[in-house]
Amino acid sequence: MSPKPATDIRSYSPFRTPDWRWQAALDHVHQQTRPRKWEDQGRVQVRRFLLDLNRAGTEAKRNRVARTWPDLFGAHAIFTGDPIRRDELEARLLCEPVEGIAEKMNIPAGVVVAFAGTFFDVLHCRQALDWLLEHAIRAHSFARPPTEAECWRYMALAGGPFILELLIADHLGRPELQHPDRHELAERARFLVREHAAYVQTGNPADPEFVAEFRRRYREKCQRNHEKPDPKVLLQLKILSMAASSSRRRRVKVDLLQLDRQTSAWLDQSESRSKSPRKPKASHSGRRRKPKQEVSQNDRGEKIAELCPVVQQ
């Protein structure tokens, strides 16, 4: 059996995952190799902690490991413990400072730093959005529908600490961050995550069920506020429904103003070509082609109506 390939540990590599130190330490332990002198000292400490933890077969030995490695032991307990607590810590590391995380989650700051350095190394690269989307948030591998943890990670990067706090408080039922429409705002944020995940995974501008849900939410909002639905919004929703139900399964961008301008430019170009003198070409049968007729204003309106039938509806 061939050994497991080494984890990518290059600092400049876009393929290095946030848990690269933990994976590299596992590689050393499984392959029974020693780290080299030039390797990262944090990875060397994680390897030593992992060896001591594997040798601790009794409760007394585990307590000795906890006294020797207090921060790493606490970080490992979070990593292997309650998944909701781990998901909350990972999401907060994407948008909040270490001191604030330690105060909100009642965790020592050293444990937060050890968890970030060992299992979720994102503190130094919060501006690398492409890398975060690919390896930290993992938007391309979201479940359908996305889980609550995936919503937390995505909105931590897209919305910031306030939206993340709102989602966590709504899901866990915490009294912090009281707002009259807290649940409604949280559901809107989850809807955005579901719509983005559907677009990333399928390439469609919107999924039909998400468009229907957005239309329902928009009408409910208008009824609560005693307002009439905006015709422009209803037209956009209709266009999205047409694009989402398209059998070609490709991205469709519909902009009526831009379409009107492109059509006008095309018609102007046709007029200029028809007015310019051009020598008729002879066909294979020896007959000459008829010259192009000028495009009138009525033809212009008919052409726009053919290219954009939604306006008439």
N, C-alpha and C positions, 0 to 999 in steps of 0.2 A: 504493500500500500504506500503510495507516494505521500510525503508529508504535506501538510496544509500550507498553501502559499502564504508568505509573510504579509502582514498588514501594511498598507501604504502609510508610512510615517513621515513622508517629506512635507515640510512646512509649506512649500509652494504648490503642492499638488492639489488640484480641484477634486480629486477622488478620495481624499482623506475624510473619514467619517468622524462625527463628534466623539465617539467612544474609542478612538484610535489607541489611546494609552492602555485601556483595559484589554482591547483585543491583542495588542502587541505583547502585553504581559502574559496573556493566555497562550500565545504562540510560544513564548520562551518556556513556560512551564510544561506544555504538552510535548514540545520537541526536546526538552531538557537541554536547553542552550543558555549561555550566559550573555548578558548585554555587554556591548563593547564600551570602551572608555568614552567615545565621542557621543554615545546615545544620551537621550534626554534623561535627566536625573529623576524627573517625576515618574517616568516609566520604570526606572530601576527600583524606586520605592514601592510602586504598585506591585512589581514582581516579588519583592521581599515580603510584602504584606500578604500576597496570595499564597506564597509558600508557607508562611507561618499559620495562615488560616486553614490550609489543607492539613497541616500536622496537628491542629488542635482538635483532638478527638473527645475531650472531656470538657465539662463546664468550667473547671478551674483553668484549663489551658486557654479557653476562649476568653475568659476574663483577663488573663495575662495579655492576650493579643489586643484586647480592647484598651488596656492601660498603655501598651506600647504604641499602638496606632489609633489614638482616639478619633481623629478626624476621618481617616480612611474607614475605620470600623463603622462609624456613624453613617458615612456616605454609602457604604456597602449595605447597611441595614435598610436604608431608604430604597436603594436600587433593587433589592430582593424582597422588599416588604409590600406595603399597601400600594397597589398600582395607581390609585387616585392621588395619593400624596406624591408619588414620583412624577406623575403627569403634571400636577400643579407646579412642582418645582422646575421641571423642564420648561414649561410655558413661561414662568416668571423669569427664568434666566435669559429669555430672548428679549426682554424689554425693561427689566427693573434692575436697580443696583443691588449689590450683595447685602448691604446693611438693611435695606428695606425688605428684602426677602427673608432675612433672618428674623426680623421683628414680626412680620406678618405670620410666618409659619412656625414661630417659636423654635427655631433651629439655630445652633451656634454658627457664627459666621465662618469659622474654620471648616465646619462640616459642609457648608454651602460651597466654599471654594474648593474643597476636596472633591465634592460630587461633580462640580463643573469641570475641574481639571481631569478627572478620571473617566467619567461616564457621559458628559455632555459639554464638550469643550467649545463653547460659542461666545465666551465673554470678550475675546479679542477680535472677533470678526463679525460684529453685528451689522456692519455696513456691506458685507458680501451677500447681497440679496439672492443672487442666483445660487450660490453654494448653500445658503440657508434653506431655500425652497427645495433643493434637491436632496440634501442629506439630513438637515435638522428637522424640517417640517415634513419632508417626504410627501409633497403634494401629488406626485404622480402615482403613488401607491395608496391613496386614500380608499377607505371602504365606501361602499354605496348602500346607504347614506354614510357620510363620515361619522366617526365616533366622536364622543364629547372631547376626548383628549386631542384629537386631530383638529377640532374646532378651536380649542384653546390655543394650540400652537400657531395655527394660521392667523387668528385674530390678534394674538400677541405681536406678531410681526406687522400685520396690516392696520390694526386699530390702536395698539399701544396699551399702556397699563390700565387705563380707565375701562376700556371695553373688556379687557381680560378679567378685571376684577368684577365687572358686572356679570359676565358669563359664569365665573366660578361661584359667586354668591347666589345666583339664580339656581344653579345646578345642585349645590350643596345646601341650600336653604339657610345661608348665613344672614344675620341681621345687618351686617355692614353694607354700606352703599345703598341706603334706602332711596327708592325712586318710585313715583306712582305708576310708571309704565315700565318697570324693570323687566318683567317677564316678556312683554311685547318687544322691547328693544333687544333682549337676548335672543328671542326667536328670529328677529330680523337678521341678526348677526349669523346665526346658524344657517339661515336660508342662503345668505351670501356665500358661505363656505360650501354648502351643497351645490350651488349653481356653479361656482368656480371649479369644484372637483369634477362635475359632469363635463364642463367644457374642456378641462385639461385631459381627461381620460378619453373622451369621445371625439373631440374636435368640433362639436356643435356649439353654436352660440348660446343655446339654452335647451334644456330638456322640456318636453311638453308638459310634464307634471309640475315642473318648477314654474313655468310660465302661467299655468292655471292657478297655482298657489299664489303667485305674486298678484295676479288679477283679482283673486278673492280677497287678499289682504288690502289691496288698494281700494276696492269697493267698500269693505268694512270700515276702512279709515274715513272715507268720504261720508259714510252713514253716521259715524260717531261725531264727526265735525259738522254735520248737516251741510255738506257742500256737494255741488254737482261734479261728476267726474270730468276731468279735462279731456276734451276731444283729442288733443295731441298725444296724451298718454295712452288713450284707448287705441289710437292708430298705431303707436309704437308697439303696444302689446299684440295687436293683430299681426303686425309684420313679424314679430318674434315668434308668434304661433306658426305662421307660415314657414319661417326658416327652420323652426324646431321639427316640424313634421315633414320636412323635405326628404325625399327618398335618396337624394344624392349624398347625404351625410357629410356635408362640407360646410365650412364657415361662410355665412352670408352677411354682408354688411349692406344695409339699406338706408340711404340718406336721401330723402326726397329733394332737398335743395341741391345737393351735389349732383344727383341724377339729372335734375332739370338743367343745371349748368353744363354738364357734359353733353346732354342732348342738344342744347342750343349751340354749343361749340361745334358739334358734329354737323348740324344743319347749316351753320355759317360756312363751314369748310366745304360742304356740298354745293352751296350757292356760289362760292368763289371758284370752285372747279368748273361749274356749269357755265359761268360767265366768261371764263378765260377761253380764248380761241384755241381750238385743238383740232388737228388734222385727223379726220376719221380714218380708222384702220379698216382695211379690207379683210373680210372673213375668208374662211377656206372655200366657201362656195362662190366667192367673187362678189358678193353683195356687200354694200357699205352699211355700217351701223348708223342708226338714227342718233342725232345729237341729244344730249341730256336736257330735260326740261327743267326750268327754274322752279324752285320750291317756294310755294306761296305761303302766306300766313296760315291759311286753313290747313295746308299739309303739315305745317310745323306743329299746330295744335294736335292734329291727329297722330303725328309721330310721338309726341310727348305722352299722349293718352295710351298709345300702344306699349311704350316702354314702362309706364308707371300706371297700371290699372288700379292700384290701391287708392289713388286720389279720388277716382269716381265713386268708389264705395264709401 
